[in-house]
Amino acid sequence: MFRLKEAGTDVKTEVISGFTTFLTMVYIIVVNPAILSAAHVPFQTVFMATIISAVIGTLWMALFANYPIAIAPGLGMNAYFVTVVTTQKLDYSVAFAAVFVAGLIFLLLSLTPFREKLIEAIPHNLKAGITAGIGLFIAFLGFRMTGIIVANPSNLVGLGDLHSQEALLAIIGLAITLIFLALRVKGALFIGMIATAIIAFFTGTLKFTNGFVKMPTMPEFVFTNPIHAFGDVISHSLYAVILSFLLITIFDTTGTMIGVAKRAGLMRGEKLPNAKQALLADAVATSVGSMLGTTPTSAYIESSAGVETGGRTGLTTFTVAMLFIVSAFFAPLVGAISGISAITAPALIVVGSMMIGAVKEIDWDTLDEAFPAFLVILAMPLTSSIAIGLAFGFISYPVLKVFTGKWRELNPFLIVIAILFFILVAFLPH
C-alpha cells in the first residue's frame, strides 16, 4: 500500500519517523484548547476536535496521497479566531460557521486544478526560499519555546536566561541529539527526544501529576446544519473573515507541503505528484473540524523532523494518526510530555539547520530571482507566519520582473496570486 521499497525505506524507519513527527507536533492538543479558551470554547470540545481533525487529515494524507506530511489545526489561525470572536463580539459557534464556509470553499478549490497549478506556478528560486524560510522559522520556534531567545524591548529579541531549567534542558537535549546525528545513529532525533524526556523526569521537570490515562468523551457538534452556517455568515457579514481564513490556510499549507516535500525528495521537477489528494487532506479536515469545534487545519512544518529521520511514505503519517488516536486515551501523559518544550525543541532546531541548506539552490547572482526568495526567508521567522513570508516573496517577484523588463517570464497565475497576497497584507487582518 505504501510502496516502501520503491521509496527506499522500511517499516521500522517509517514507524520511528512517525513517532518523531508526532512528538514534535502533539503540543497542539494542549496549546489549541488553551488558546481557544479565550473565546470561551470548552477545553474538552477543542481537545477532542483537535485530535479528530488531525486523525482525519493525517489518515487522508497517508492512505490517499502516501506522503509523510501530517495535518492538524494550525497555530496562528486559532489566535486569529479568538481575535474575531472578541473584537466582533460573536458567539464562538458563529465564528466556527465562518471557518466551515471557508473550509468548504477550500475543499471545492482542492477538487479543481487551482492548487496544483499554484504549486507549478511557484518559481524554482521561491520554492528554495520557502524551504529555507520554513527551516529558519522552526529553528527560531525551538529557541523561542525554550526561552533561549526571548523578547527584548530594545531590539525585539535577545538572549534568554541560559541558566533556567528549560533552557538548560534544551541545550543538553540539543547536544545529545547532535552527538547521535554525528555518529549517524538511525532515528537520532527520536532517540534525542527520549533521552531528554528521561533527563527531564529525573530532574523533576517532567511530572505526571494527573496520572497517565483518562477515558475520552466524544465532542458534540458545534452546529449540525450547514445551511445555518451560511446564514450566520451572511447575517454577521463575515466575508472578510472567510477570505482571511481561506487565503492564509491555502498558502500556509501549500508552502509547508512544498518545503517538506522538497526536503523529502518527493518533488518531480516543479510538480508535486498526487498533489490533489495531498491538498484535499487538510481541506476535508478543516471542514469536519469546524463542525466539531476547532480552527482550520494545516500541513505541519514539524513533519520535517520525521522526514529527517527517514520518513518517505504514508506509513509515517499513518503512524502519526494512530498515535493521535492513542493520545485521546492518554491525555494526561501526552499533555505532560508535550508541555515541556525542551523535549521537542532540539529536533526543531536541528531540522531547521538542515532545511536552510536549500539556499544553495537560489540564483543569488540574479537580483529579481534572489531578492524575493530572500524576503521569504527573512519574513517567515520574523513575522511568525509562513503565509506572510510567502506574501512578501510573491508580491515582490512580479514587481521586480516588470521593472527589469522580464514581465514575459511571469505566469498569469502567479500575477493572480500576487494580487491575492496584496489584498491579504494590505486590507485584511492577519
PyMOL commands that set and color helices and strands:
alter all, ss='L'
color gray80, all
select helices_A, chain A and resi 4-7+11-25+28-39+43-65+77-87+92-110+114-121+124-145+165-182+188-202+226-235+239-264+275-292+303-308+314-327+331-338+341-361+367-383+386-403+407-409+412-427
alter helices_A, ss='H'
color red, helices_A
select strands_A, chain A and resi 71-73+149-152+156-159+297-299
alter strands_A, ss='S'
color yellow, strands_A
deselect
rebuild
show_as cartoon
